[in-house]
Amino acid sequence: MAFVDVAGARIEFERIEGGRRPTIVLLHEGLGSVAMWRDFPAEVARATGHDVLAYSRRGYGRSSPLRAARPVRFMHDEALVVLPRLLDALAVERPVLLGHSDGASIAIVHAGASARAVAGLVLLAPHVMVEEVTVASIAAARRAYETSDLRARLSRYHDDVDGAFRGWNDIWLAPEFRAWNVEEYLPAITCPVLAIQGDRDEYGTMDQIDRIARGAHGVEVLAVPGAGHSLHRDCPQEVLEAVNRFVARVRP
């Protein structure tokens, strides 16, 4: 475990040397962290031979806790303020951004609006707009957090477990968040894109992927039968093989 100071916060990160560039930067889901990726970063490094960087956003993992509730544009702030500073601090240039769920949305905004070089995007179960199924599942997660052992299980991965959960859950369920949409950034994405979706995803549908394919250029789409929202855990071999093929194609 290592730390770097970025935008006034201590950010936890992990680096795995694979030897090849560009570096693959992992952007975790709305309840994720470095530890919650489990062995996926190492598997990506082994499968591709590329350097891999994973980090915990503020409020998650061992990174600094949140100081206030997340605003509607919290993913924009991560994509356009925090992520550029993190990449500069760790001397990462022209990365492949591999994002899961909220992390995939952050990757879309960064690639479409930051004016920084990106080698490619791998989007796992991305969100570009709010769907009813997403809101329903996030509401169910709130009930589970309050009534089951979910809080105890998440506390193994987050120093401030209530801040991590509430920071994600409260804003996604806020009425003002229903209009959140990042499709406007898709036409400006100039790098190759691989969009992967499980057909049993409880947090989103193929409509998200279809919108990305229509809005951006040259999008490769992969639907994974039998996979839920965490498709890299449900079908790891299929996801790793797709990532390896994609990264080989965008490698300089």
VMD Tcl script that draws the C-alpha trace (Angstrom):
set ca {
  {0.00 0.00 0.00}
  {1.25 3.47 -0.92}
  {-0.13 7.00 -0.67}
  {0.13 10.25 -2.61}
  {-1.29 13.69 -1.81}
  {-3.69 14.87 -4.51}
  {-6.09 17.82 -4.46}
  {-5.84 18.16 -0.68}
  {-6.40 14.48 0.09}
  {-4.26 11.45 0.86}
  {-4.95 8.93 -1.90}
  {-4.22 5.22 -1.52}
  {-2.79 3.50 -4.58}
  {-1.21 0.26 -5.73}
  {1.17 -0.17 -8.65}
  {1.95 -3.45 -10.36}
  {4.85 -3.49 -12.77}
  {4.19 -5.42 -15.95}
  {6.89 -3.80 -18.06}
  {4.78 -2.51 -20.93}
  {3.28 0.89 -21.57}
  {0.76 2.46 -21.60}
  {-0.18 2.02 -17.96}
  {-3.64 0.58 -17.36}
  {-5.36 2.72 -14.71}
  {-8.21 1.05 -12.83}
  {-11.15 3.24 -11.76}
  {-13.34 1.46 -9.21}
  {-17.10 1.27 -8.80}
  {-19.26 3.34 -6.45}
  {-18.46 1.17 -3.42}
  {-15.01 0.03 -4.54}
  {-11.44 0.56 -3.45}
  {-7.98 -0.82 -4.13}
  {-8.68 -3.82 -1.88}
  {-12.09 -4.49 -3.37}
  {-10.53 -5.12 -6.78}
  {-9.06 -8.21 -5.02}
  {-6.65 -9.93 -7.41}
  {-8.00 -8.29 -10.58}
  {-5.15 -5.72 -10.91}
  {-2.54 -8.49 -10.74}
  {-4.54 -10.58 -13.21}
  {-4.71 -7.68 -15.66}
  {-0.95 -7.16 -15.36}
  {-0.30 -10.86 -15.94}
  {-2.70 -11.14 -18.87}
  {-1.46 -8.03 -20.69}
  {2.13 -7.57 -19.54}
  {1.32 -3.90 -18.88}
  {1.90 -1.76 -15.82}
  {-1.30 -1.43 -13.78}
  {-2.28 1.35 -11.37}
  {-5.26 1.15 -9.01}
  {-6.28 3.82 -6.52}
  {-9.04 4.50 -4.01}
  {-10.93 7.71 -4.59}
  {-11.38 10.10 -1.69}
  {-13.85 8.65 0.79}
  {-12.98 5.05 -0.09}
  {-10.52 2.43 1.10}
  {-7.63 3.93 3.06}
  {-7.84 7.31 1.30}
  {-8.87 10.47 3.14}
  {-12.53 10.57 4.24}
  {-15.06 12.86 2.64}
  {-15.53 16.29 4.16}
  {-19.05 16.83 2.80}
  {-21.81 15.12 0.86}
  {-21.04 14.37 -2.78}
  {-22.53 16.83 -5.30}
  {-24.33 15.82 -8.49}
  {-21.16 16.51 -10.48}
  {-18.90 14.41 -8.26}
  {-17.86 12.19 -11.18}
  {-17.04 15.27 -13.27}
  {-14.86 16.56 -10.43}
  {-13.01 13.25 -10.23}
  {-12.54 13.07 -14.00}
  {-11.45 16.64 -14.62}
  {-9.70 17.69 -11.39}
  {-8.53 14.74 -9.29}
  {-7.62 12.17 -11.95}
  {-5.41 14.55 -13.99}
  {-3.52 15.57 -10.85}
  {-3.12 11.95 -9.77}
  {-1.75 10.93 -13.17}
  {0.71 13.83 -13.11}
  {1.80 13.06 -9.55}
  {2.52 9.44 -10.49}
  {4.03 10.30 -13.90}
  {1.43 8.36 -15.90}
  {1.04 9.51 -19.49}
  {-1.51 8.44 -22.11}
  {-3.10 5.69 -19.98}
  {-5.62 3.04 -20.82}
  {-8.48 3.80 -18.42}
  {-10.28 0.68 -17.24}
  {-13.34 1.75 -15.29}
  {-16.10 -0.20 -13.57}
  {-19.58 1.32 -13.08}
  {-19.04 4.85 -11.67}
  {-15.37 4.44 -12.57}
  {-16.34 3.83 -16.20}
  {-18.43 7.00 -16.19}
  {-15.43 8.92 -14.82}
  {-13.30 7.48 -17.63}
  {-15.84 8.69 -20.22}
  {-15.84 12.25 -18.87}
  {-12.03 12.33 -18.62}
  {-11.54 11.09 -22.18}
  {-14.23 13.36 -23.61}
  {-13.60 16.61 -21.76}
  {-10.13 16.80 -20.19}
  {-8.16 17.38 -23.43}
  {-5.55 14.92 -22.16}
  {-4.14 12.00 -24.16}
  {-5.83 8.66 -23.49}
  {-4.74 5.47 -25.24}
  {-8.02 3.62 -24.79}
  {-11.09 3.07 -22.62}
  {-12.29 -0.24 -21.20}
  {-15.74 0.32 -19.76}
  {-17.19 -2.35 -17.47}
  {-20.92 -1.90 -16.78}
  {-20.76 1.86 -17.47}
  {-23.42 4.47 -16.73}
  {-24.10 7.40 -19.06}
  {-27.57 8.16 -17.67}
  {-29.80 7.13 -14.79}
  {-32.08 4.12 -15.30}
  {-34.97 2.98 -13.13}
  {-33.28 -0.38 -12.53}
  {-30.22 1.44 -11.19}
  {-32.24 3.53 -8.74}
  {-34.20 0.48 -7.57}
  {-31.03 -1.54 -6.92}
  {-29.33 1.32 -5.10}
  {-32.42 1.74 -2.91}
  {-32.27 -1.99 -2.18}
  {-28.61 -1.60 -1.23}
  {-29.60 1.07 1.31}
  {-32.07 -1.30 2.93}
  {-29.44 -4.04 3.02}
  {-26.92 -1.66 4.58}
  {-29.38 -0.80 7.33}
  {-30.72 -4.30 8.04}
  {-28.10 -6.90 7.09}
  {-24.39 -7.58 7.51}
  {-23.52 -5.47 4.45}
  {-22.06 -2.68 6.60}
  {-19.83 -5.14 8.46}
  {-18.61 -6.70 5.22}
  {-17.82 -3.33 3.63}
  {-16.01 -2.14 6.77}
  {-13.18 -4.54 5.91}
  {-12.43 -2.43 2.84}
  {-13.09 1.17 3.95}
  {-11.68 3.13 6.90}
  {-14.81 5.30 6.91}
  {-17.44 2.77 5.85}
  {-20.43 5.04 6.53}
  {-18.87 7.86 4.52}
  {-18.09 5.51 1.64}
  {-21.59 4.05 1.52}
  {-23.59 7.21 2.19}
  {-21.44 9.29 -0.15}
  {-22.37 6.96 -3.01}
  {-25.89 5.96 -2.01}
  {-27.29 9.34 -0.99}
  {-26.37 11.20 -4.17}
  {-27.54 8.44 -6.52}
  {-30.92 8.44 -4.76}
  {-31.22 12.23 -4.61}
  {-34.08 13.60 -6.79}
  {-31.73 16.08 -8.47}
  {-29.49 13.24 -9.65}
  {-32.19 11.76 -11.90}
  {-31.21 14.20 -14.66}
  {-27.50 13.23 -14.52}
  {-26.20 12.36 -17.99}
  {-22.72 12.25 -19.59}
  {-23.66 11.38 -23.18}
  {-22.55 14.83 -24.32}
  {-18.90 13.76 -23.87}
  {-19.08 10.70 -26.11}
  {-18.59 12.39 -29.52}
  {-15.34 14.01 -28.34}
  {-13.72 10.68 -27.41}
  {-11.01 9.98 -29.99}
  {-9.41 6.84 -28.52}
  {-10.60 3.24 -29.05}
  {-13.33 2.05 -26.68}
  {-14.25 -1.42 -25.41}
  {-17.64 -1.47 -23.65}
  {-18.54 -4.64 -21.72}
  {-21.91 -5.41 -20.15}
  {-23.31 -8.43 -18.32}
  {-26.82 -9.51 -19.30}
  {-27.76 -10.03 -15.63}
  {-26.55 -6.66 -14.39}
  {-28.84 -5.50 -11.61}
  {-27.60 -1.90 -11.89}
  {-27.92 -1.25 -15.63}
  {-29.02 -2.51 -19.03}
  {-27.62 -2.77 -22.55}
  {-29.20 0.62 -23.25}
  {-26.13 2.17 -21.58}
  {-23.84 0.34 -24.01}
  {-26.04 1.11 -27.01}
  {-25.90 4.82 -26.22}
  {-22.12 4.68 -25.95}
  {-21.87 2.85 -29.28}
  {-24.08 5.47 -30.96}
  {-22.39 8.45 -29.34}
  {-18.68 7.60 -29.62}
  {-16.65 6.40 -32.60}
  {-15.34 2.88 -33.18}
  {-16.78 1.30 -30.05}
  {-16.27 -2.43 -29.60}
  {-19.15 -3.97 -27.67}
  {-19.03 -7.20 -25.67}
  {-22.12 -8.65 -23.98}
  {-21.23 -11.30 -21.38}
  {-23.98 -13.90 -20.84}
  {-24.58 -14.82 -17.22}
  {-22.62 -11.88 -15.78}
  {-24.01 -9.40 -13.28}
  {-22.73 -5.94 -12.39}
  {-19.32 -7.21 -11.23}
  {-18.70 -9.04 -14.47}
  {-14.92 -9.12 -13.95}
  {-15.61 -11.35 -10.95}
  {-18.49 -13.29 -12.48}
  {-16.70 -14.10 -15.76}
  {-13.04 -13.19 -15.16}
  {-11.49 -15.20 -17.97}
  {-13.73 -13.77 -20.66}
  {-13.17 -10.23 -19.41}
  {-9.39 -10.66 -19.14}
  {-9.15 -12.11 -22.64}
  {-11.13 -9.19 -24.04}
  {-8.98 -6.67 -22.18}
  {-5.79 -8.35 -23.42}
  {-6.95 -8.27 -27.05}
  {-7.99 -4.64 -26.74}
  {-4.79 -3.46 -25.05}
  {-2.66 -5.26 -27.65}
  {-4.52 -3.31 -30.33}
  {-3.95 0.12 -28.73}
  {-0.35 -0.55 -27.71}
  {2.10 1.83 -29.46}
}
mol new
graphics top color blue
foreach p $ca { graphics top sphere $p radius 0.5 }
foreach p [lrange $ca 0 end-1] q [lrange $ca 1 end] { graphics top cylinder $p $q radius 0.2 }
display resetview
